[in-house]
Amino acid sequence: MTERALEGRRVLLGVTGGIAAYKTPELVRQLVERGADVQVVMTPAARQFVAPLALQVVSRRTVVSDLFARSEGAEVRHIAMAREADLALIAPATANLLGKLAHGIADDPVTTVFLAVTAPTLIAPAMNDEMWRHPAVAAAVERLEEWRYRFVGPEEGFLAEGYAGVGRMSEPETIAATLAAMPYSTIARAGGGAPGDLDGVRVLITAGPTREHLDPVRFLSNPSSGRMGYALAAEAAARGARVTLVSGPAEISAPAGVELVRVTSAEEMLAASQRAFATADVFIAAAAVADFRPARRFDHKQKKATLDPHLELEPTPDILETLARDKGERFVVGFAAETENVIASAHDKLLRKHADLVVANDVGMPDIGFAAEENQVSIVAPDGSVIELDRAAKRTVAGGVWDAIVTTRKA
Ligand code: CTP
């Protein structure tokens, strides 16, 4: 993913009282650098290890460490803070925090807020190695994992006690990168668990533009960046899917855990997609495939003087339509970039291309869709019903699209 993988995301950071809390200003800086808007809540014990002012300066937000303080807002502030979070993180998480969270005890600002969190939550434990090995801590971790809390670390290293052992909090950069790879589901879940609702599901996604060459240096193409397809792949992998991403030329690296197959032309995209489609459960056609290609392709660069200014074109294969024609049990999703009659045109495309859902973009609107950071889409179903998603970063939109796929597949 891009460096600013947390663009526009509201991250709630809970800081509890361990020596590793001194690393949290750097952690906040790493999150802000990735585009996150960070709200810090800390326990009184954490204030012994890191100054609230330091966290306030790096997060550019008031740090909450006393839920009853008048200056920190109304009585139900902890519910608002929990609800506003897109992603939540506890770092460092002490043995005390793990024990309390696993038993529903809310007696300090962090546990009180985090019991009300429904966003995917990452926990970075830090403690003495003997404490980490204690069966009570191991049981709490197991229980929290069952509730789909995710963990990063602790790692082996030099502990505050002066010897090496397992218990060190992961480095801020590792924690920030792990958080950035978390699922972005918009469906709230009790227990703050991250969804694993695509566990074992095999997914094929096409992404990016295609290039239809006239000769080695000239081609027909379009400005698609591939970002939407890559975001869908990253989100699916984060939710447990096995993803094959067939991508035309795009300047994005492969999302973690995704098999990336690079292709150039529509013809190559079709061939690579056919192979992956054979074993896929879900197919999303997010690529902006060129509709036409030069009828004749030259192996050598043509001289300007000899080029015919009238280019003869022929249609490229329609990958979505070709594959979906024989889709069997597979769930198929298409994209529709429209400028007029967006919903009606998308619905027409859905029927014509045998899709189960079509994600419609109004590409006439400024700053969304093609090659943009953000997107705003409507998801159209065969019965004509429409789910409107809010305008958001493409990774957030990807979360909403997957929520719609998961819900519709089950129905
Ligand atoms: N698509 C495809 N192969 C193509 C063209 C399109 O797989 N050769 C897929 C796209 O990935 C997208 C959907 O079809 O999921 C819609 O593409 P679009 O180009 O809008 O469809 P067209 O049939 O060309 O519609 P229009 O008449 O609006 O151009």
Boltz pocket constraint, residues with backbone or C-beta under 6 A from the ligand:
constraints:
  - pocket:
      binder: B
      contacts: [[A, 206], [A, 266], [A, 285], [A, 286], [A, 287], [A, 288], [A, 289], [A, 290], [A, 291], [A, 316], [A, 317], [A, 318], [A, 319], [A, 320], [A, 321], [A, 333], [A, 334], [A, 335], [A, 336], [A, 337], [A, 349], [A, 353]]
      max_distance: 6.0
